[in-house]
Amino acid sequence: MDKLSNYFRTTIEEMRYNVTWPTTTELQKSAGLVLIGSLVFAIVVGVMDISFESVLKAFYNSFR
């Protein structure tokens, strides 16, 4: 039990005094960048999905 309490004590100390936390402005910029990147990725995957669907439909309809 002493090891566990020592672990939590050192973890809290590390988080308070040794971690460099981002400022609010840096955090907002990073969150915006992640949001934009996620939207671009979703659009690319959506376009790929639609294009593959149309290609496969054309391929399957060619054998009817």
KOLFITOR-67448 format. One record per residue (C-alpha): residue number from 0; chain; residue in one letter; y negated, z negated, x. Coordinates in Angstrom, 3 decimals. Layout:
# KOLFITOR-67448
<node pos="NUM" unit="A" code="A" v="Y" w="Z" u="X"/>
...
//
This chain:
# KOLFITOR-67448
<node pos="0" unit="A" code="M" v="0.000" w="0.000" u="0.000"/>
<node pos="1" unit="A" code="D" v="-2.298" w="-0.626" u="2.945"/>
<node pos="2" unit="A" code="K" v="-1.909" w="3.000" u="4.083"/>
<node pos="3" unit="A" code="L" v="-2.899" w="4.267" u="0.645"/>
<node pos="4" unit="A" code="S" v="-6.019" w="2.110" u="0.416"/>
<node pos="5" unit="A" code="N" v="-6.959" w="3.092" u="3.979"/>
<node pos="6" unit="A" code="Y" v="-6.533" w="6.765" u="3.041"/>
<node pos="7" unit="A" code="F" v="-8.877" w="6.452" u="0.055"/>
<node pos="8" unit="A" code="R" v="-11.400" w="4.432" u="2.063"/>
<node pos="9" unit="A" code="T" v="-11.545" w="7.019" u="4.857"/>
<node pos="10" unit="A" code="T" v="-11.659" w="9.879" u="2.362"/>
<node pos="11" unit="A" code="I" v="-14.645" w="8.389" u="0.553"/>
<node pos="12" unit="A" code="E" v="-16.374" w="7.723" u="3.868"/>
<node pos="13" unit="A" code="E" v="-15.745" w="11.311" u="4.981"/>
<node pos="14" unit="A" code="M" v="-17.123" w="12.721" u="1.717"/>
<node pos="15" unit="A" code="R" v="-20.254" w="10.563" u="1.862"/>
<node pos="16" unit="A" code="Y" v="-21.265" w="10.866" u="5.481"/>
<node pos="17" unit="A" code="N" v="-19.598" w="13.860" u="7.132"/>
<node pos="18" unit="A" code="V" v="-19.489" w="16.604" u="4.485"/>
<node pos="19" unit="A" code="T" v="-22.450" w="18.959" u="4.274"/>
<node pos="20" unit="A" code="W" v="-22.968" w="19.642" u="0.578"/>
<node pos="21" unit="A" code="P" v="-24.779" w="22.811" u="-0.515"/>
<node pos="22" unit="A" code="T" v="-28.195" w="22.593" u="-2.099"/>
<node pos="23" unit="A" code="T" v="-28.658" w="23.473" u="-5.752"/>
<node pos="24" unit="A" code="T" v="-30.212" w="26.811" u="-4.807"/>
<node pos="25" unit="A" code="E" v="-27.320" w="27.703" u="-2.484"/>
<node pos="26" unit="A" code="L" v="-24.839" w="26.686" u="-5.162"/>
<node pos="27" unit="A" code="Q" v="-26.549" w="28.847" u="-7.794"/>
<node pos="28" unit="A" code="K" v="-26.631" w="31.858" u="-5.453"/>
<node pos="29" unit="A" code="S" v="-22.948" w="31.444" u="-4.632"/>
<node pos="30" unit="A" code="A" v="-22.013" w="31.054" u="-8.304"/>
<node pos="31" unit="A" code="G" v="-24.002" w="34.190" u="-9.186"/>
<node pos="32" unit="A" code="L" v="-22.294" w="36.125" u="-6.417"/>
<node pos="33" unit="A" code="V" v="-18.866" w="35.027" u="-7.639"/>
<node pos="34" unit="A" code="L" v="-19.790" w="35.960" u="-11.209"/>
<node pos="35" unit="A" code="I" v="-20.994" w="39.437" u="-10.210"/>
<node pos="36" unit="A" code="G" v="-17.954" w="39.991" u="-7.996"/>
<node pos="37" unit="A" code="S" v="-15.609" w="38.949" u="-10.788"/>
<node pos="38" unit="A" code="L" v="-17.301" w="41.288" u="-13.255"/>
<node pos="39" unit="A" code="V" v="-17.122" w="44.221" u="-10.821"/>
<node pos="40" unit="A" code="F" v="-13.453" w="43.511" u="-10.165"/>
<node pos="41" unit="A" code="A" v="-12.728" w="43.284" u="-13.916"/>
<node pos="42" unit="A" code="I" v="-14.488" w="46.597" u="-14.541"/>
<node pos="43" unit="A" code="V" v="-12.560" w="48.318" u="-11.733"/>
<node pos="44" unit="A" code="V" v="-9.234" w="46.987" u="-13.012"/>
<node pos="45" unit="A" code="G" v="-10.162" w="47.997" u="-16.585"/>
<node pos="46" unit="A" code="V" v="-11.022" w="51.548" u="-15.518"/>
<node pos="47" unit="A" code="M" v="-7.758" w="51.784" u="-13.576"/>
<node pos="48" unit="A" code="D" v="-5.823" w="50.530" u="-16.594"/>
<node pos="49" unit="A" code="I" v="-7.423" w="53.032" u="-18.944"/>
<node pos="50" unit="A" code="S" v="-6.923" w="55.916" u="-16.524"/>
<node pos="51" unit="A" code="F" v="-3.265" w="55.063" u="-15.868"/>
<node pos="52" unit="A" code="E" v="-2.682" w="54.733" u="-19.608"/>
<node pos="53" unit="A" code="S" v="-4.119" w="58.183" u="-20.302"/>
<node pos="54" unit="A" code="V" v="-2.188" w="59.766" u="-17.420"/>
<node pos="55" unit="A" code="L" v="1.086" w="58.217" u="-18.562"/>
<node pos="56" unit="A" code="K" v="0.482" w="59.241" u="-22.197"/>
<node pos="57" unit="A" code="A" v="-0.148" w="62.818" u="-21.078"/>
<node pos="58" unit="A" code="F" v="2.983" w="62.719" u="-18.921"/>
<node pos="59" unit="A" code="Y" v="5.178" w="61.345" u="-21.718"/>
<node pos="60" unit="A" code="N" v="3.755" w="63.777" u="-24.270"/>
<node pos="61" unit="A" code="S" v="4.594" w="66.704" u="-22.000"/>
<node pos="62" unit="A" code="F" v="8.319" w="66.007" u="-22.569"/>
<node pos="63" unit="A" code="R" v="8.180" w="66.083" u="-26.394"/>
//
